[in-house]
Amino acid sequence: MAESLEKLESLYEDWGRGDFSHGEIFDPEMVTETFGMGEPIRADSYDGFVTVMRDWLRAWERPLTIEAEEFLASGERILALIHWTGRGKGSGAPLEARGAHLWTFREGLVVRLEVYRDRDEARAALERG
């Protein structure tokens, strides 16, 4: 688990600088799902995840940053409590939010990423295993 945590810490360091190109920790067949963020999003591969992220990033001016405030681990899963800031493209409206990313690793690679708007819901998902 220490190796997986190190990989996530490096990923969030990149994301904190607005660099979203970090891809070597993802399994090609990973699954991504969102919860509580408007229309649910699901991607069934790393390529699908990249497409979802690219579409989401297009709505924001640079820099957009996503930073991890805290990590909680349970088995092969790591919950990252995150804080992100950005400015809407076109509107210029600033936005700041907190949420959570629940990562599941297998053999050192991310096989599942769940994105939560509600941190308590994310904590409950981590506890359910």
C-alpha positions in Angstrom: 0.0 0.0 0.0 2.9 2.4 0.6 3.9 2.2 -3.0 0.3 3.0 -4.1 0.2 6.0 -1.7 3.5 7.3 -3.1 2.1 7.0 -6.7 -1.0 9.0 -5.6 1.1 11.7 -3.8 3.1 12.1 -7.0 0.0 12.3 -9.1 -1.6 15.0 -6.9 1.7 17.0 -6.9 1.3 17.1 -10.7 -2.4 17.9 -10.5 -1.6 20.6 -8.0 0.6 22.3 -10.6 -2.1 21.9 -13.2 -0.3 19.0 -15.0 -2.8 16.2 -15.8 -0.6 14.2 -18.1 0.4 11.6 -15.4 -0.9 8.3 -16.8 1.4 5.4 -15.9 -0.4 4.4 -12.7 -3.6 3.5 -14.5 -4.7 0.0 -15.6 -5.9 0.2 -19.3 -9.2 -1.5 -18.2 -9.8 0.8 -15.2 -13.4 2.0 -14.3 -14.3 5.6 -13.4 -17.6 6.7 -11.8 -18.9 10.0 -10.4 -21.3 10.4 -7.5 -23.3 13.5 -6.6 -21.9 15.7 -9.3 -24.9 16.3 -11.6 -25.2 13.9 -14.5 -23.4 10.6 -13.5 -20.3 9.8 -15.5 -18.9 6.4 -16.1 -15.9 5.3 -18.2 -14.8 1.7 -18.6 -11.2 2.1 -19.7 -8.2 4.4 -19.2 -8.9 5.9 -22.7 -12.5 6.6 -21.5 -11.1 8.3 -18.3 -8.8 10.5 -20.5 -11.8 11.5 -22.6 -13.9 12.4 -19.6 -11.1 14.4 -18.0 -10.3 16.2 -21.3 -14.0 17.1 -21.7 -14.2 18.3 -18.0 -10.9 20.3 -18.3 -12.1 22.1 -21.4 -14.7 24.0 -19.3 -11.9 25.6 -17.2 -9.3 28.2 -17.7 -5.7 27.3 -16.8 -4.5 26.9 -14.2 -7.0 24.5 -12.7 -5.6 22.7 -9.7 -6.6 19.6 -7.8 -4.8 19.0 -4.5 -5.1 16.2 -2.0 -5.5 17.5 1.6 -5.5 14.1 3.3 -5.2 10.4 2.4 -7.1 7.5 4.2 -6.2 3.9 3.3 -8.0 0.7 3.7 -6.7 -2.5 2.1 -6.1 -1.8 -1.6 -8.2 1.4 -1.5 -7.1 4.9 -0.8 -9.4 7.9 -0.2 -8.0 11.3 -1.1 -9.9 14.2 0.3 -9.4 16.8 -2.4 -9.6 20.6 -2.9 -9.8 22.1 -6.3 -9.8 25.6 -7.7 -10.4 27.0 -11.1 -12.1 29.7 -13.2 -14.9 29.0 -15.6 -13.9 29.4 -19.3 -15.9 32.1 -20.8 -17.6 33.3 -17.6 -14.4 33.8 -15.7 -16.3 32.9 -12.6 -14.0 31.5 -9.9 -14.9 28.2 -8.3 -13.4 26.4 -5.3 -14.7 23.1 -4.1 -13.9 20.1 -1.9 -14.7 16.5 -2.6 -13.0 13.1 -2.6 -11.5 10.5 -4.9 -11.7 6.9 -3.9 -8.9 4.9 -5.6 -8.7 1.1 -5.9 -5.4 -0.5 -6.8 -4.6 -4.0 -8.0 -1.0 -5.1 -8.6 0.2 -1.5 -8.3 -2.2 0.0 -10.8 -5.4 2.0 -10.5 -8.3 -0.3 -11.5 -11.1 2.0 -10.2 -11.6 5.7 -9.5 -14.7 7.0 -7.8 -15.2 10.7 -7.7 -17.5 12.1 -4.9 -18.8 15.6 -4.3 -19.8 14.6 -0.7 -16.8 13.6 1.5 -19.0 11.8 4.0 -20.5 9.6 1.2 -16.9 8.8 0.1 -15.8 7.9 3.6 -18.8 5.6 3.9 -17.9 3.9 0.5 -14.3 3.4 1.8 -15.7 1.8 5.0 -18.0 -0.5 3.0 -15.0 -1.8 1.1 
